[in-house]
Amino acid sequence: MIASDNNIQRISDQFAQFHADLESATPPWLTGLRREAFRRFEDLGFPTTRQEEWRFTNVKRIAETVFALAEIPAPLNLGTISPFVLDEDYLRLVFVNGHYIGDLSATGATPHGAVVGSLSAALADRPKLIEDHLGKLASDDHACFAALNSAFIRDGAFIHVPRGVMINQPIHLLFISTDSSSPTASYPRNLIIAQRDSRATIIESYVGLSDGVYLTNAVTEISVSENAVVDHCKLQQESTDGYHVATTQVRQQRASQFSSHYFSLGGQLVRNEVDVILDGEGCECTLNALYIADGDQHMDNRTRIDHAKPHCNSHELYKGILDERAKGVFNGKIYVHPDAQKTDAKQSNRVLLLSDDAVIDTKPQLEIYADDVKCTHGATVGQIDETALYYLRSRGVSEDLARSLLVYAFANEIASALELETVREHVERFLLAGQSLTEL
Amino acid sequence: MLEIKNLHARVEEAEILRGINLTVNAGEVHAIMGPNGSGKSTLAHVLAGRDDYEVTNGEVLFQGKNLLEMEIDERAGEGVFLAYQYPVEIPGISTKYFLKAALNSIRAYRGEQRCSAKEFLKLAKDKMQMLDMDKSLLDRGVNEGFSGGEKKRNEIFQMAVLQPKLAILDETDSGLDIDALRIVADGVNSLRSAGRAIIVVTHYQRLLEYIVPDKVHVLADGRIVRSGDKTLALALEEKGYALVEGERETVPSPA
């Protein structure tokens, strides 16, 4: 891997420059955090398929591409971003190439004491709060990309919901990568803290305006305290040649609820990790996802749910639709710690293969160290159900339309579980368009 | 309307239909009865076009056209409708979307104008009222989580919306309680008309008390072994299929 070794040297130079530019304006703890993270990245290097966690995903294309740090571009107008604005009534934080753009954002009035804003602003305004939480959840000990993100922490979203506060308006975090003549990388870093008895709904969306190669390396840390409810939705709609590598790291406290709805609809090479630690009794955790790939797209989904305490429930349903030469990976681990009696964990991965060349590697893993638990997992890989196809056709629907309807129906199980109507409609429109179907 | 001549069909190596002859005219209701395994459902699915069955001999003319050469969806376009014994659940697509797609596919096949969303909703709601169905069903996934009875009622609802020329009801009475049976039968009866033929496939005579057939045929071992009027169904009810036991292998099927 000579090329990527050279590249690590380039990234090292890039980091030195980044560091030098920001050092004077950075508190020492953050300087330390970045340096520490970069050292870890250098130790780890880019992963190879010889490593179990990366067995099915070759990141050579990322490791060997020289990415410049993405700059703030010339100002974008609202018209450019309007196709990506889900709902005017949502709170909205817009990031272009990883930098917060206040002019495009709509932070409105948030309930007393709540903070919905950029990480860069919070670092200036609330350094202690950030210091206490940043990097505490995203364990990047073994994760090269998360370490790299930590090394280049600069901006992202910061959401703080104090005890007992409910933010009723959904919060939309919109990350846009703009066009560039050569490959660029951005490292959004989001920190979401939901204190005791609080509630928030957050949607992250990632889109690209670029035809060229770029990398989004994002990390989101979410702390869900006792009795808090956090609904998280992520729409990955990077452009055709975009690379997207991201980790969402969640820690749940007693009797909290967390749901994640992940839609992987774009990008060339995508790796998405969701890690949840159920660290208090009585937690509820739902992880749903839909990944749709065709052409030569590669989508890797890795999840890990740690049942660390008793009486927690987790439900996980990942569905994939792969066409042409697309490749999908599902690697889902449920780890039940010795103390976690009365765990109820369900995991399911279902994949629809629409061509002979599409490939799915699926690896469900249950590691159970408690004896009084209910854990199930299942994986199905198949083609379109012939019986359903016959049923539709016998009602007059042509074979092509029947197939489209069945692909849509398969995907829509995940979309229809979305409680947010606007987001649900957004996804449904995408799914219908993907099958050349008219609006419902 | 429908002429079946010497129809033979098999699934894998087993020959299920062994020379069916049947003529159904427009305006008529025919009942096809028979013991389990006699080939009743196979006949229904062969007419609808299921490709698990291989037709090895014979022909089927529907309004003078060769039905067996048509694609499954073409048959529906021509006006054939099968109400399934086991309707398929399709979560993720609403009954409304599915049925509107079906109706517009059939209209497109016939060169008719598309049905607008508004027109469709009115049509659907009228038919649901007739069948005493809850309107919320339109937004639910096709047959998703329905009871057996609800599924059957949904089949008749689809039939009422699509207005086929030939309706084949495959064991529509199974799984229905007496109230549901009456409602479903009323729905079917409301579709009886001079231009439409209906074939009722059933194991029991019960349904025929509500949907009174013009002709009754008894199917056994892949052949029609006896035909008659509605009294034949009553005789079968009384004596069971032992009535036709001796006729299975020996009596040639009536044309």
Contacts between the chains, C-beta under 8 A, distances in Angstrom:
chain1	res1	chain2	res2	distance
A	387	B	88	5.5
A	388	B	88	5.1
A	388	B	90	5.3
A	390	B	50	5.8
A	390	B	51	7.8
A	390	B	72	6.5
A	390	B	88	8.0
A	391	B	84	7.1
A	391	B	87	7.3
A	391	B	88	4.1
A	391	B	90	7.3
A	392	B	90	7.6
A	392	B	98	7.2
A	392	B	102	7.5
A	393	B	49	7.7
A	393	B	71	7.5
A	393	B	72	4.0
A	393	B	73	4.5
A	393	B	76	7.4
A	394	B	48	4.9
A	394	B	49	6.8
A	394	B	50	7.9
A	394	B	72	5.5
A	394	B	73	7.6
A	394	B	75	7.5
A	394	B	76	5.9
A	394	B	81	7.9
A	394	B	82	5.6
A	395	B	73	8.0
A	395	B	76	5.8
A	395	B	81	7.9
A	395	B	98	7.6
A	395	B	99	7.7
A	395	B	102	3.9
A	395	B	105	7.7
A	395	B	158	6.7
A	395	B	162	6.9
A	396	B	73	5.4
A	396	B	76	3.5
A	396	B	77	5.5
A	396	B	102	5.0
A	396	B	103	7.7
A	396	B	105	4.3
A	396	B	106	4.0
A	396	B	109	6.6
A	396	B	162	7.1
A	397	B	73	5.9
A	397	B	76	8.0
A	397	B	101	5.7
A	397	B	102	5.5
A	397	B	105	4.9
A	398	B	73	5.2
A	398	B	105	6.2
A	399	B	71	7.5
A	399	B	73	6.8
A	401	B	101	6.6
A	401	B	105	6.7
A	402	B	73	7.7
A	405	B	93	5.7
A	405	B	97	7.8
A	405	B	98	7.0
A	405	B	101	6.6
A	406	B	90	7.2
A	406	B	93	7.8
A	408	B	92	7.0
A	408	B	93	6.5
A	409	B	90	5.4
A	409	B	91	6.7
A	409	B	92	3.3
A	409	B	93	3.9
A	409	B	141	7.5
A	410	B	92	6.0
A	411	B	92	7.1
A	412	B	92	3.9
A	412	B	93	6.7
A	413	B	91	5.8
A	413	B	92	4.6
A	416	B	92	6.8
A	440	B	94	7.2
A	440	B	96	7.7
A	440	B	97	5.4
